[in-house]
Amino acid sequence: MKIITVCGNGIGSSLMLAMKIEEICKEEGIDAQVESSDFNSAQGKSADLIVTVKELAEQFENKKVVTIRSYVNKKKIREDVLPTIKELAK
């Protein structure tokens, strides 16, 4: 499974989010390749799932997107993304 985490510049926030999602996937035994990206680059990439904040999520068309409430709070990230990741991992 390929997951792309997206923030405006693709540097800090999306990288932290990618690391948190990698941790969550490892804890759950889910094999996932997680990559961070800026918004513009992410538009042209293929992925099973895009994870980002509401403001950016609304701008992705024809892609599976999960909206998160926090880039750094692992508990909130887990609550927001895990159900979808588990569904895709079936």
C-alpha positions as CSV (number, residue, x, y, z in Angstrom):
1,M,0.0,0.0,0.0
2,K,1.3,3.4,-0.9
3,I,0.4,6.4,1.3
4,I,1.3,10.0,0.6
5,T,1.2,12.6,3.4
6,V,0.7,16.1,2.1
7,C,1.2,19.6,3.5
8,G,1.7,22.9,1.8
9,N,5.4,22.8,1.3
10,G,6.1,19.1,1.8
11,I,8.9,19.7,4.3
12,G,8.0,19.6,8.0
13,S,4.4,18.8,8.7
14,S,4.0,16.1,6.1
15,L,7.3,14.5,7.1
16,M,6.2,14.3,10.8
17,L,2.9,12.9,9.7
18,A,4.5,10.3,7.5
19,M,6.7,9.1,10.4
20,K,3.6,8.8,12.7
21,I,1.7,6.8,10.1
22,E,4.7,4.5,9.5
23,E,4.7,3.9,13.3
24,I,1.0,3.2,13.4
25,C,1.2,0.8,10.4
26,K,4.1,-1.1,12.0
27,E,2.2,-1.4,15.3
28,E,-0.8,-2.8,13.4
29,G,1.3,-5.1,11.2
30,I,0.3,-3.4,8.0
31,D,2.8,-3.2,5.2
32,A,2.8,0.4,3.9
33,Q,5.1,2.6,2.0
34,V,4.7,6.2,3.4
35,E,6.0,9.2,1.6
36,S,5.7,12.9,2.4
37,S,5.0,15.4,-0.4
38,D,4.0,19.0,-1.0
39,F,0.6,19.7,-2.4
40,N,1.6,20.4,-6.1
41,S,3.8,17.3,-6.4
42,A,1.2,15.1,-4.8
43,Q,-1.3,16.0,-7.5
44,G,0.7,14.0,-10.0
45,K,1.6,11.0,-7.9
46,S,-0.3,7.8,-7.7
47,A,-1.1,6.4,-4.3
48,D,-3.6,4.2,-2.6
49,L,-4.3,6.9,0.0
50,I,-3.5,10.6,0.5
51,V,-3.5,11.9,4.1
52,T,-3.7,15.7,4.7
53,V,-5.6,18.5,6.4
54,K,-9.1,19.5,5.5
55,E,-8.0,22.7,3.6
56,L,-5.9,20.6,1.2
57,A,-8.1,17.5,1.1
58,E,-10.9,19.4,-0.6
59,Q,-8.6,20.1,-3.6
60,F,-7.8,16.5,-4.5
61,E,-10.1,15.1,-7.1
62,N,-10.5,11.4,-8.0
63,K,-8.2,10.3,-5.2
64,K,-8.8,8.4,-1.9
65,V,-8.2,11.1,0.7
66,V,-8.3,10.9,4.5
67,T,-8.6,14.2,6.5
68,I,-6.6,14.5,9.7
69,R,-7.1,16.9,12.6
70,S,-3.4,17.1,13.6
71,Y,0.0,16.6,11.9
72,V,1.6,15.6,15.2
73,N,-0.9,14.1,17.7
74,K,-0.5,10.4,17.2
75,K,-3.7,9.5,19.0
76,K,-5.8,11.8,16.7
77,I,-3.9,10.6,13.6
78,R,-4.5,7.0,14.5
79,E,-8.3,7.7,15.0
80,D,-8.4,9.5,11.7
81,V,-6.5,7.2,9.4
82,L,-6.5,3.7,10.8
83,P,-10.0,2.6,9.8
84,T,-9.3,3.6,6.2
85,I,-5.9,2.0,6.2
86,K,-7.3,-1.3,7.6
87,E,-10.0,-1.2,4.9
88,L,-7.5,-0.8,2.1
89,A,-5.2,-3.4,3.6
90,K,-7.9,-6.1,3.2
